[in-house]
Amino acid sequence: MIRDLSIDVSPADAGPRLDRFLADRFPSTSRSLVARAIEQNAILVNDRPAAKGRRLAAGDRVRVVELLEQADWKAAPNPALPLAVIHEDPAFLVLDKPAGLPVHPLEPGDTRTVVSALIARHPELSAIGPDPLFPAIAHRLDTDTSGLLLAARDESAYRSFRRQFQAGDVDKRYIALVGGAIGTGGRLDQLLAHAGGGAHRMVVVPDGARGRRPMRAITEYEPREALPGFTRLDVRIRTGVTHQIRCQLASLGHPVAGDALYGSASPGIPRLFLHAAEIAFRHPRAGTECRFHSPLPADLRAALESLRSRGSSTLHEKVPGGRSSRDAALSWIDAHCHLQDDRLAPDLDGVLARARAAGVERMVCCGSAESDWNRVVELAGRHPDIIPAFGLHPWYLRERSAEWLPRLERLLIEHPRAGVGEIGLDHALPDRNDAEQEEVFLAQLHLARRLGRPVWIHSRRAWGRMPELLRQFGRHEPGLVLHSYSGPAELMEKLAALNAYFSFSGTITRSNNRRGREAAARAPADRLLIETDAPDLPPVIRTPDGSAFVPPLNEPAHLVHVAAALAELRGWTLEETARVTGKNADRILQSLNP
């Protein structure tokens, strides 16, 4: 460790960057350690913090408050920490890590880690492997994950284990408890990348993502037990990417219970419910298979027993004929969403898979600007259950080209399955031009009439002017969908006479939305639709244990929560809600050619 040292920069030394100057001056350190000290303000120039790229001038004084040398960058032992060894072999050790204990230190001097306990009992292991802060251990587990760890006892065994991990020959199995019901097993083969921006988490990214160093992650899962609000899974990973299980299961819509990073805290679950229960590999010398097991820890067993005491559940209720209730009656149509939105792109395949699993059989995807129309075309071309619509939203009027209207007409003619939307008025915009909004809105209404297409309408704080314009336009036989209806209930009868339908979104799940909930309760039954407006307007999702949360992004799979709120407001069953809203949506979509 280099401490409390000052250097006066001579004319001969002037010119280099600060980090290179110090790395050259002190060969016992490294440029990365110098950069770390600079970031921590442990290097001063003329008694002030400086950037690592600062060019030094003659007469500058560089003060080293504290600078690590390479010999300092290593793990330190801690004999006070317990170490659970479940198998000992001349070539390796199998450890049982408790939850809450990091595998290795991130900084020198951090001794509350598995590595610190390991080298306190086996000092010779501190030299195994290329990383002095992470010696001997062949793989990682998250701090809050419990279970099996493999440690090599010599360099040859370490290299053998690393080759087996890299080749995917190590069989790693976990026990996980996840939110929601999972009825069948599956396989997730995705690309993960660091979220960036200081967030120590992973995200699913599309194939071909640039600049994020995506890593392939393969996770297989099989449901073993259905519990109130949760499913216990057996999980097998084929790769070893950071947070792989947690990120991928969350992308499926079923975050690991107790995972505040990818989901939310779960009442009654003491911590992240993820346990590395089994590991199998080839003996590094004999080549024979070795397989080891770790029982579920006491805190997780107690959580399971508590859930079981509330009563077990089935994954899908059975109805006569052996089909599930979802398969028998509950199919849905999302009357308005934006699947082309960039926020859904990293996990769009998962979004669509979850929607179909939830019984969403069709989704109306509304383009809102010239810049996203082609994306809607692409999605509808690849997925028959996506119904396209194209329109110019009032938010994007200033971005329109001079040829926007002829372009929109050509697009609609080329795509006879497409509706017109999202179009409308927005009087909540701070710098709005009412005349411009109305001109663009009416031009699109008349285009829809000329082509015989239904229309999806946005109206925000415009419930004085919107009904007047629609009355002047007159009845539109293909239908007018007032998306995420927020107008007064008293208007609905007059609007229905113009062939308007009232689509309700996740806003009706919010108890403080009195006007929206009243309108949903009073709307004519033959005019009711439900939508998500994904990725916006996420619903309040209530879990069987009485807790509730709002997901950061909305998606069509969440339509079932909107349906449940509507059913409650109307005093209907879910089956009746699905039948009524589906029949109404069919009536609108029948005007679009197959």
C-alpha positions as CSV (number, residue, x, y, z in Angstrom):
1,M,0.0,0.0,0.0
2,I,1.4,3.4,-1.0
3,R,0.2,6.2,1.4
4,D,0.8,9.9,2.0
5,L,3.3,10.5,-0.8
6,S,3.7,13.8,-2.8
7,I,5.4,14.1,-6.2
8,D,6.4,17.4,-7.8
9,V,6.1,17.2,-11.6
10,S,9.3,18.4,-13.3
11,P,9.4,19.8,-16.8
12,A,10.8,16.5,-18.0
13,D,7.9,14.6,-16.5
14,A,5.2,17.0,-17.9
15,G,2.7,15.8,-20.5
16,P,1.4,12.3,-19.7
17,R,-2.0,11.5,-18.3
18,L,-2.3,11.3,-14.6
19,D,-3.1,7.5,-14.5
20,R,-0.2,6.6,-16.8
21,F,2.2,8.8,-14.9
22,L,1.5,7.0,-11.6
23,A,1.4,3.5,-13.2
24,D,4.8,4.2,-14.7
25,R,6.1,5.7,-11.4
26,F,5.0,2.8,-9.3
27,P,5.5,-0.6,-11.1
28,S,4.1,-2.4,-8.0
29,T,0.6,-1.1,-8.8
30,S,-1.4,-1.2,-12.1
31,R,-3.2,1.3,-14.2
32,S,-6.6,-0.1,-13.1
33,L,-5.7,0.3,-9.4
34,V,-4.6,3.8,-10.1
35,A,-7.9,4.5,-11.9
36,R,-9.7,3.1,-8.9
37,A,-7.8,5.4,-6.5
38,I,-8.5,8.4,-8.7
39,E,-12.3,7.6,-8.7
40,Q,-12.2,7.4,-4.9
41,N,-10.5,10.8,-4.7
42,A,-7.4,9.2,-3.2
43,I,-5.2,10.9,-5.7
44,L,-5.1,14.7,-5.7
45,V,-3.5,17.2,-8.1
46,N,-2.6,20.5,-6.5
47,D,-4.8,19.4,-3.5
48,R,-7.9,18.8,-5.6
49,P,-9.5,15.7,-7.1
50,A,-8.6,15.2,-10.8
51,A,-9.7,13.1,-13.7
52,K,-7.6,10.1,-14.7
53,G,-7.1,11.7,-18.2
54,R,-5.7,15.0,-16.9
55,R,-2.5,16.0,-18.6
56,L,0.2,16.9,-16.0
57,A,2.1,20.2,-16.3
58,A,5.4,21.2,-14.9
59,G,4.9,22.5,-11.4
60,D,1.9,20.3,-10.6
61,R,2.0,18.5,-7.3
62,V,0.5,15.0,-7.2
63,R,-0.5,13.7,-3.8
64,V,-1.1,10.0,-3.3
65,V,-3.4,9.7,-0.3
66,E,-3.8,5.9,-0.7
67,L,-2.9,3.6,-3.6
68,L,-3.2,-0.2,-3.6
69,E,-0.4,-2.3,-4.9
70,Q,-1.0,-5.6,-6.7
71,A,0.1,-7.5,-3.6
72,D,-2.8,-5.9,-1.6
73,W,-5.4,-7.1,-4.2
74,K,-6.2,-10.4,-2.7
75,A,-8.7,-12.2,-0.4
76,A,-8.1,-12.2,3.3
77,P,-8.9,-15.1,5.6
78,N,-11.6,-15.0,8.3
79,P,-11.4,-18.0,10.7
80,A,-14.5,-16.8,12.6
81,L,-16.8,-17.6,9.8
82,P,-18.4,-21.1,9.7
83,L,-17.8,-23.2,6.6
84,A,-20.1,-26.1,5.8
85,V,-18.2,-28.8,3.9
86,I,-20.5,-31.6,2.7
87,H,-17.8,-33.6,0.9
88,E,-14.0,-33.5,0.9
89,D,-11.8,-35.1,-1.8
90,P,-8.1,-34.8,-2.4
91,A,-9.0,-32.8,-5.6
92,F,-12.0,-30.8,-4.5
93,L,-14.4,-29.6,-1.8
94,V,-18.2,-29.4,-2.0
95,L,-19.5,-26.5,0.2
96,D,-23.0,-25.7,1.3
97,K,-23.3,-21.9,1.2
98,P,-25.8,-20.1,3.5
99,A,-28.0,-17.3,2.1
100,G,-26.7,-13.8,2.8
101,L,-23.0,-14.6,2.5
102,P,-21.2,-13.4,-0.7
103,V,-19.0,-16.0,-2.4
104,H,-16.0,-13.8,-2.8
105,P,-14.9,-10.2,-1.8
106,L,-15.4,-7.3,-4.2
107,E,-12.8,-5.2,-2.3
108,P,-9.6,-6.0,-0.4
109,G,-10.3,-6.2,3.3
110,D,-13.8,-7.6,2.8
111,T,-13.6,-10.8,4.9
112,R,-17.3,-11.8,5.3
113,T,-17.3,-14.2,2.3
114,V,-17.2,-17.9,1.6
115,V,-13.7,-17.4,0.2
116,S,-12.5,-15.8,3.4
117,A,-13.8,-18.8,5.4
118,L,-12.3,-21.2,2.9
119,I,-8.7,-19.9,2.8
120,A,-8.7,-19.5,6.6
121,R,-9.0,-23.3,6.8
122,H,-7.1,-24.1,3.7
123,P,-4.5,-21.3,3.1
124,E,-2.9,-23.2,0.2
125,L,-6.1,-22.6,-1.9
126,S,-5.5,-18.8,-2.0
127,A,-3.1,-19.3,-5.0
128,I,-5.4,-21.4,-7.2
129,G,-6.9,-19.7,-10.2
130,P,-6.2,-16.4,-12.0
131,D,-8.1,-14.0,-9.6
132,P,-6.6,-13.4,-6.1
133,L,-10.0,-12.2,-4.9
134,F,-11.8,-15.3,-6.1
135,P,-9.4,-18.2,-5.6
136,A,-10.3,-21.9,-5.9
137,I,-14.1,-21.5,-6.3
138,A,-15.1,-22.9,-9.7
139,H,-18.4,-20.9,-10.0
140,R,-20.6,-18.3,-8.4
141,L,-23.9,-18.1,-6.5
142,D,-25.7,-14.9,-5.8
143,T,-25.3,-13.6,-2.2
144,D,-29.0,-14.4,-1.3
145,T,-28.9,-17.8,-3.0
146,S,-28.1,-20.8,-0.8
147,G,-26.7,-24.1,-1.8
148,L,-23.8,-26.0,-3.3
149,L,-20.5,-24.6,-4.3
150,L,-17.5,-26.4,-5.9
151,A,-13.9,-25.6,-4.9
152,A,-10.8,-27.0,-6.4
153,R,-7.8,-28.1,-4.3
154,D,-5.1,-27.7,-6.9
155,E,-4.6,-25.9,-10.2
156,S,-5.2,-29.1,-12.3
157,A,-8.6,-29.7,-10.8
158,Y,-9.5,-26.0,-11.1
159,R,-8.7,-26.0,-14.9
160,S,-10.8,-29.3,-15.3
161,F,-13.8,-27.7,-13.6
162,R,-13.6,-24.5,-15.6
163,R,-13.5,-26.6,-18.9
164,Q,-16.5,-28.5,-17.7
165,F,-18.5,-25.4,-16.9
166,Q,-17.5,-23.7,-20.2
167,A,-18.6,-26.8,-22.1
168,G,-21.9,-27.0,-20.3
169,D,-21.1,-30.4,-18.8
170,V,-21.8,-29.5,-15.2
171,D,-25.4,-30.3,-14.2
172,K,-26.7,-27.6,-11.9
173,R,-30.2,-27.9,-10.5
174,Y,-32.1,-25.5,-8.2
175,I,-35.3,-25.3,-6.3
176,A,-37.2,-22.0,-6.8
177,L,-40.5,-20.6,-5.7
178,V,-42.1,-18.2,-8.1
179,G,-45.1,-15.9,-8.1
180,G,-48.2,-17.1,-10.0
181,A,-49.3,-20.4,-11.5
182,I,-47.1,-22.3,-13.9
183,G,-48.9,-25.4,-15.3
184,T,-46.3,-26.9,-17.6
185,G,-42.5,-26.9,-17.9
186,G,-40.5,-24.9,-20.4
187,R,-37.1,-23.9,-21.8
188,L,-35.9,-20.3,-21.9
189,D,-33.1,-19.6,-24.5
190,Q,-32.4,-15.9,-24.4
191,L,-29.7,-13.3,-24.6
192,L,-29.0,-11.4,-21.3
193,A,-27.0,-8.2,-20.9
194,H,-26.2,-5.8,-18.0
195,A,-28.9,-3.2,-17.6
196,G,-26.3,-0.5,-17.3
197,G,-26.8,3.0,-15.7
198,G,-25.6,1.8,-12.3
199,A,-28.3,-0.9,-12.0
200,H,-26.7,-4.1,-10.9
201,R,-29.2,-6.3,-12.8
202,M,-29.6,-8.1,-16.1
203,V,-32.1,-7.6,-18.9
204,V,-33.3,-9.8,-21.8
205,V,-32.1,-8.3,-25.0
206,P,-33.0,-9.1,-28.6
207,D,-30.7,-11.0,-30.9
208,G,-28.2,-8.7,-32.6
209,A,-28.2,-6.1,-29.8
210,R,-25.1,-4.0,-30.1
211,G,-22.8,-2.5,-27.5
212,R,-24.2,-4.5,-24.6
213,R,-22.1,-7.7,-24.8
214,P,-25.1,-10.1,-24.7
215,M,-24.6,-13.5,-23.2
216,R,-26.7,-16.6,-24.1
217,A,-28.6,-18.0,-21.1
218,I,-30.5,-21.3,-21.2
219,T,-32.8,-22.2,-18.3
220,E,-35.2,-25.2,-18.1
221,Y,-38.0,-25.4,-15.5
222,E,-40.6,-27.9,-14.4
223,P,-43.4,-27.2,-11.9
224,R,-43.5,-29.5,-8.9
225,E,-46.1,-28.0,-6.5
226,A,-48.9,-25.5,-6.8
227,L,-49.3,-23.3,-3.7
228,P,-51.6,-20.3,-3.0
229,G,-50.2,-17.5,-5.2
230,F,-47.0,-19.4,-6.0
231,T,-45.5,-22.4,-7.8
232,R,-42.5,-24.5,-6.7
233,L,-40.2,-25.3,-9.6
234,D,-37.3,-27.5,-10.3
235,V,-34.9,-25.5,-12.4
236,R,-31.9,-26.6,-14.4
237,I,-29.4,-24.2,-16.0
238,R,-27.3,-25.0,-19.0
239,T,-25.3,-21.9,-18.9
240,G,-23.9,-19.7,-16.1
241,V,-24.8,-16.0,-16.7
242,T,-25.2,-13.6,-13.8
243,H,-28.7,-13.6,-12.3
244,Q,-29.8,-16.0,-15.0
245,I,-32.6,-17.8,-13.2
246,R,-33.9,-14.6,-11.6
247,C,-33.9,-12.5,-14.8
248,Q,-35.3,-15.2,-17.1
249,L,-38.1,-16.3,-14.8
250,A,-39.0,-12.6,-14.2
251,S,-39.1,-12.1,-18.0
252,L,-41.7,-15.0,-18.1
253,G,-43.9,-13.0,-15.7
254,H,-43.0,-15.2,-12.7
255,P,-40.3,-13.6,-10.6
256,V,-38.6,-15.7,-7.9
257,A,-40.4,-15.1,-4.6
258,G,-38.7,-12.6,-2.4
259,D,-36.7,-11.1,-5.2
260,A,-36.9,-7.4,-4.7
261,L,-34.6,-6.7,-7.7
262,Y,-36.6,-8.4,-10.4
263,G,-40.0,-8.6,-8.7
264,S,-41.0,-7.5,-5.2
265,A,-40.8,-8.6,-1.6
266,S,-43.2,-11.5,-0.9
267,P,-45.1,-11.5,2.5
268,G,-44.2,-14.7,4.4
269,I,-41.1,-15.4,2.3
270,P,-38.0,-14.6,4.4
271,R,-35.6,-14.0,1.5
272,L,-34.9,-14.9,-2.1
273,F,-36.4,-18.4,-2.5
274,L,-33.7,-19.9,-4.7
275,H,-31.6,-22.9,-3.6
276,A,-28.8,-24.6,-5.5
277,A,-29.9,-28.1,-4.5
278,E,-27.9,-30.4,-6.8
279,I,-24.6,-30.4,-8.7
280,A,-23.1,-33.2,-10.9
281,F,-19.7,-33.2,-12.7
282,R,-16.9,-35.4,-13.8
283,H,-14.1,-36.2,-11.2
284,P,-11.1,-34.1,-12.4
285,R,-8.8,-37.1,-12.1
286,A,-10.8,-40.3,-12.3
287,G,-13.4,-39.0,-14.9
288,T,-16.3,-40.7,-13.0
289,E,-19.6,-38.8,-12.3
290,C,-19.9,-37.1,-9.0
291,R,-23.3,-35.9,-7.8
292,F,-24.1,-34.1,-4.6
293,H,-27.4,-32.8,-3.0
294,S,-28.2,-30.1,-0.5
295,P,-31.6,-30.2,1.3
296,L,-33.8,-27.1,1.4
297,P,-32.7,-24.9,4.3
298,A,-34.9,-24.6,7.3
299,D,-36.1,-21.0,6.6
300,L,-37.4,-22.0,3.1
301,R,-38.9,-25.2,4.4
302,A,-40.8,-23.2,7.0
303,A,-42.1,-20.8,4.3
304,L,-43.4,-23.7,2.2
305,E,-45.1,-25.3,5.2
306,S,-46.8,-21.9,5.9
307,L,-48.1,-21.8,2.3
308,R,-49.3,-25.4,2.4
309,S,-51.2,-24.7,5.6
310,R,-53.3,-22.2,3.7
311,G,-54.4,-24.9,1.3
312,S,-52.9,-26.2,-1.9
313,S,-54.1,-25.1,-5.3
314,T,-54.3,-26.6,-8.7
315,L,-52.6,-25.0,-11.7
316,H,-55.9,-24.7,-13.6
317,E,-59.3,-25.6,-12.3
318,K,-60.8,-28.6,-14.2
319,V,-64.2,-28.4,-15.8
320,P,-66.2,-31.3,-17.3
321,G,-64.5,-32.9,-20.1
322,G,-61.0,-32.6,-18.6
323,R,-60.2,-29.2,-20.0
324,S,-59.0,-26.3,-17.9
325,S,-61.4,-23.4,-17.2
326,R,-59.1,-21.1,-19.1
327,D,-59.2,-23.3,-22.1
328,A,-62.9,-23.9,-21.9
329,A,-64.2,-20.4,-21.6
330,L,-61.7,-17.7,-20.9
331,S,-60.3,-16.3,-24.1
332,W,-59.7,-12.6,-24.5
333,I,-59.2,-9.8,-27.1
334,D,-56.9,-6.9,-26.2
335,A,-58.7,-4.1,-27.9
336,H,-55.8,-1.7,-27.9
337,C,-52.1,-2.0,-27.3
338,H,-48.7,-0.9,-28.7
339,L,-46.6,-3.9,-29.2
340,Q,-44.2,-1.9,-31.4
341,D,-43.1,0.2,-28.5
342,D,-39.3,0.1,-27.9
343,R,-39.8,-0.7,-24.2
344,L,-41.3,-4.1,-25.1
345,A,-38.7,-5.0,-27.7
346,P,-36.1,-6.6,-25.4
347,D,-38.6,-9.3,-24.4
348,L,-41.3,-9.2,-27.1
349,D,-41.2,-13.0,-27.6
350,G,-41.8,-13.5,-23.9
351,V,-44.6,-10.8,-24.0
352,L,-46.4,-12.6,-26.7
353,A,-45.9,-16.1,-25.2
354,R,-47.3,-14.8,-21.8
355,A,-50.3,-13.2,-23.6
356,R,-51.2,-16.5,-25.4
357,A,-50.7,-18.5,-22.2
358,A,-53.2,-16.1,-20.5
359,G,-55.8,-16.8,-23.2
360,V,-55.4,-13.5,-25.1
361,E,-56.2,-14.7,-28.6
362,R,-56.1,-11.4,-30.5
363,M,-54.4,-8.1,-29.9
364,V,-55.1,-4.8,-31.7
365,C,-51.7,-3.1,-32.2
366,C,-52.1,0.6,-32.9
367,G,-49.5,2.6,-34.7
368,S,-49.2,6.2,-33.5
369,A,-46.7,8.0,-35.7
370,E,-45.2,7.6,-39.2
371,S,-42.0,6.3,-37.6
372,D,-43.7,3.2,-36.1
373,W,-46.1,2.2,-38.8
374,N,-43.6,-0.1,-40.5
375,R,-42.9,-1.8,-37.2
376,V,-46.6,-2.6,-36.8
377,V,-46.7,-3.9,-40.4
378,E,-43.8,-6.2,-39.5
379,L,-45.4,-7.5,-36.3
380,A,-48.7,-8.2,-37.9
381,G,-47.0,-10.0,-40.8
382,R,-45.2,-12.4,-38.4
383,H,-48.0,-12.9,-35.9
384,P,-51.6,-13.6,-37.2
385,D,-53.1,-12.8,-33.8
386,I,-51.9,-9.2,-34.0
387,I,-54.5,-6.9,-35.7
388,P,-52.8,-3.8,-37.1
389,A,-54.1,-0.2,-37.0
390,F,-52.3,2.9,-38.3
391,G,-52.9,6.5,-37.4
392,L,-51.3,9.8,-36.4
393,H,-51.7,10.5,-32.7
394,P,-52.0,14.1,-31.5
395,W,-48.7,13.7,-29.6
396,Y,-46.8,13.3,-32.9
397,L,-48.3,16.0,-35.1
398,R,-45.2,18.1,-35.3
399,E,-43.2,15.1,-36.5
400,R,-45.4,14.4,-39.5
401,S,-44.2,14.7,-43.1
402,A,-45.9,16.7,-45.8
403,E,-47.0,13.4,-47.4
404,W,-48.3,11.8,-44.2
405,L,-52.0,11.5,-45.3
406,P,-51.3,10.0,-48.8
407,R,-48.8,7.6,-47.1
408,L,-51.4,6.6,-44.5
409,E,-54.0,6.0,-47.2
410,R,-51.6,3.8,-49.3
411,L,-50.7,1.8,-46.1
412,L,-54.3,1.1,-45.3
413,I,-55.1,0.1,-48.9
414,E,-52.1,-2.3,-48.8
415,H,-53.3,-3.8,-45.5
416,P,-57.1,-4.4,-45.6
417,R,-56.9,-6.1,-42.2
418,A,-55.9,-2.7,-40.6
419,G,-58.0,-0.3,-38.7
420,V,-57.4,3.5,-38.3
421,G,-55.8,4.6,-35.1
422,E,-54.7,5.7,-32.7
423,I,-56.0,9.2,-33.6
424,G,-57.8,11.8,-31.6
425,L,-57.6,15.0,-29.5
426,D,-55.4,15.7,-26.4
427,H,-56.2,18.9,-24.6
428,A,-53.7,18.1,-21.8
429,L,-50.7,18.9,-24.1
430,P,-49.0,22.1,-22.8
431,D,-48.3,23.6,-26.3
432,R,-51.2,22.3,-28.2
433,N,-52.8,23.7,-31.4
434,D,-56.5,22.9,-31.2
435,A,-57.1,23.7,-34.9
436,E,-54.2,21.6,-36.0
437,Q,-55.4,18.7,-33.9
438,E,-58.9,18.8,-35.2
439,E,-57.8,19.1,-38.8
440,V,-55.6,16.0,-38.6
441,F,-58.2,14.1,-36.6
442,L,-61.1,14.8,-39.0
443,A,-58.9,14.0,-42.1
444,Q,-58.3,10.5,-40.6
445,L,-61.9,10.0,-39.7
446,H,-63.0,10.8,-43.3
447,L,-60.3,8.4,-44.6
448,A,-61.7,5.7,-42.3
449,R,-65.2,6.3,-43.7
450,R,-64.0,6.2,-47.3
451,L,-62.2,2.9,-46.7
452,G,-64.8,1.4,-44.4
453,R,-62.5,0.9,-41.4
454,P,-63.1,1.0,-37.7
455,V,-61.4,3.8,-35.8
456,W,-59.4,3.8,-32.4
457,I,-59.7,7.2,-30.7
458,H,-57.7,8.9,-28.1
459,S,-59.4,11.6,-26.1
460,R,-57.8,13.3,-23.1
461,R,-59.4,16.2,-21.4
462,A,-61.3,16.8,-24.6
463,W,-64.8,15.6,-23.6
464,G,-66.3,18.9,-24.4
465,R,-65.1,19.1,-28.0
466,M,-64.8,15.4,-28.9
467,P,-68.5,14.5,-28.7
468,E,-69.3,17.6,-30.8
469,L,-66.9,16.6,-33.6
470,L,-68.1,13.0,-33.6
471,R,-71.8,14.2,-33.8
472,Q,-70.9,16.4,-36.8
473,F,-69.1,13.4,-38.4
474,G,-72.1,11.2,-37.8
475,R,-72.6,7.5,-37.3
476,H,-69.7,5.3,-38.4
477,E,-70.9,1.8,-39.2
478,P,-67.5,0.0,-38.8
479,G,-67.3,1.3,-35.3
480,L,-65.6,4.0,-33.2
481,V,-63.5,2.6,-30.3
482,L,-63.0,5.2,-27.5
483,H,-59.8,3.8,-26.0
484,S,-59.2,3.8,-22.3
485,Y,-62.5,5.7,-21.9
486,S,-62.2,8.5,-19.4
487,G,-65.3,10.5,-20.2
488,P,-68.4,10.9,-18.0
489,A,-70.9,8.1,-17.9
490,E,-73.7,10.5,-19.0
491,L,-72.1,10.9,-22.4
492,M,-72.1,7.2,-23.3
493,E,-75.7,6.9,-24.5
494,K,-75.3,9.7,-27.1
495,L,-71.9,8.3,-28.2
496,A,-73.3,4.8,-28.6
497,A,-75.8,6.2,-31.0
498,L,-72.9,7.1,-33.3
499,N,-71.7,3.4,-33.0
500,A,-69.1,4.1,-30.4
501,Y,-67.6,1.4,-28.2
502,F,-66.1,2.0,-24.8
503,S,-62.8,0.3,-24.1
504,F,-61.6,0.2,-20.5
505,S,-58.0,-0.3,-19.4
506,G,-56.0,-0.9,-16.2
507,T,-57.1,2.4,-14.8
508,I,-60.3,0.8,-13.6
509,T,-58.3,-1.4,-11.2
510,R,-57.4,1.8,-9.3
511,S,-59.8,2.5,-6.5
512,N,-59.4,6.3,-6.7
513,N,-60.5,6.3,-10.4
514,R,-64.1,6.9,-9.5
515,R,-65.2,8.4,-12.8
516,G,-63.6,5.6,-14.9
517,R,-65.0,2.9,-12.6
518,E,-68.5,4.4,-12.7
519,A,-68.4,4.5,-16.5
520,A,-67.3,0.9,-16.7
521,A,-70.1,-0.1,-14.4
522,R,-72.7,1.8,-16.4
523,A,-71.6,1.3,-20.0
524,P,-74.0,-0.5,-22.3
525,A,-73.1,-4.2,-22.2
526,D,-73.1,-4.4,-26.0
527,R,-70.6,-1.6,-26.2
528,L,-68.0,-2.8,-23.7
529,L,-64.4,-3.7,-24.6
530,I,-61.3,-4.2,-22.5
531,E,-57.7,-3.3,-23.4
532,T,-54.2,-3.0,-21.9
533,D,-52.7,0.0,-23.8
534,A,-49.5,-1.9,-23.2
535,P,-46.8,-0.9,-22.3
536,D,-48.7,2.0,-20.5
537,L,-51.5,2.1,-18.0
538,P,-50.5,-1.1,-16.0
539,P,-53.1,-2.5,-13.7
540,V,-53.0,-3.0,-10.0
541,I,-52.3,-6.7,-9.7
542,R,-53.6,-8.3,-6.5
543,T,-52.1,-11.6,-5.3
544,P,-53.9,-14.3,-3.4
545,D,-52.2,-13.3,-0.1
546,G,-53.9,-9.9,-0.2
547,S,-51.0,-7.9,-1.3
548,A,-50.9,-5.8,-4.5
549,F,-48.4,-4.3,-6.9
550,V,-48.2,-2.3,-10.1
551,P,-45.7,-3.8,-12.7
552,P,-43.3,-1.3,-14.3
553,L,-44.5,-2.1,-17.8
554,N,-47.9,-3.3,-19.0
555,E,-48.4,-6.2,-21.4
556,P,-51.4,-8.0,-23.0
557,A,-51.1,-10.9,-20.4
558,H,-52.3,-8.4,-17.8
559,L,-55.7,-8.1,-19.6
560,V,-57.1,-10.7,-17.2
561,H,-56.7,-8.2,-14.3
562,V,-58.7,-5.6,-16.2
563,A,-61.3,-8.2,-16.9
564,A,-61.4,-9.2,-13.2
565,A,-62.0,-5.5,-12.2
566,L,-64.7,-5.1,-14.8
567,A,-66.4,-8.3,-13.7
568,E,-66.4,-7.1,-10.1
569,L,-67.9,-3.7,-11.1
570,R,-70.6,-5.3,-13.2
571,G,-71.3,-8.2,-10.9
572,W,-70.4,-10.7,-13.6
573,T,-68.4,-13.9,-13.7
574,L,-65.1,-13.9,-15.6
575,E,-66.7,-16.3,-18.1
576,E,-69.5,-13.7,-18.8
577,T,-67.0,-10.9,-19.1
578,A,-65.0,-12.9,-21.6
579,R,-68.1,-13.7,-23.6
580,V,-69.5,-10.2,-23.7
581,T,-66.3,-8.3,-24.5
582,G,-65.2,-10.9,-27.0
583,K,-68.5,-10.7,-28.9
584,N,-68.3,-6.9,-29.0
585,A,-64.7,-7.0,-30.3
586,D,-65.6,-9.5,-32.9
587,R,-68.4,-7.2,-34.1
588,I,-65.8,-4.4,-34.7
589,L,-63.1,-6.6,-36.3
590,Q,-65.5,-8.4,-38.7
591,S,-65.4,-5.3,-40.9
592,L,-61.7,-6.0,-41.5
593,N,-61.0,-8.5,-44.3
594,P,-59.3,-11.7,-43.1
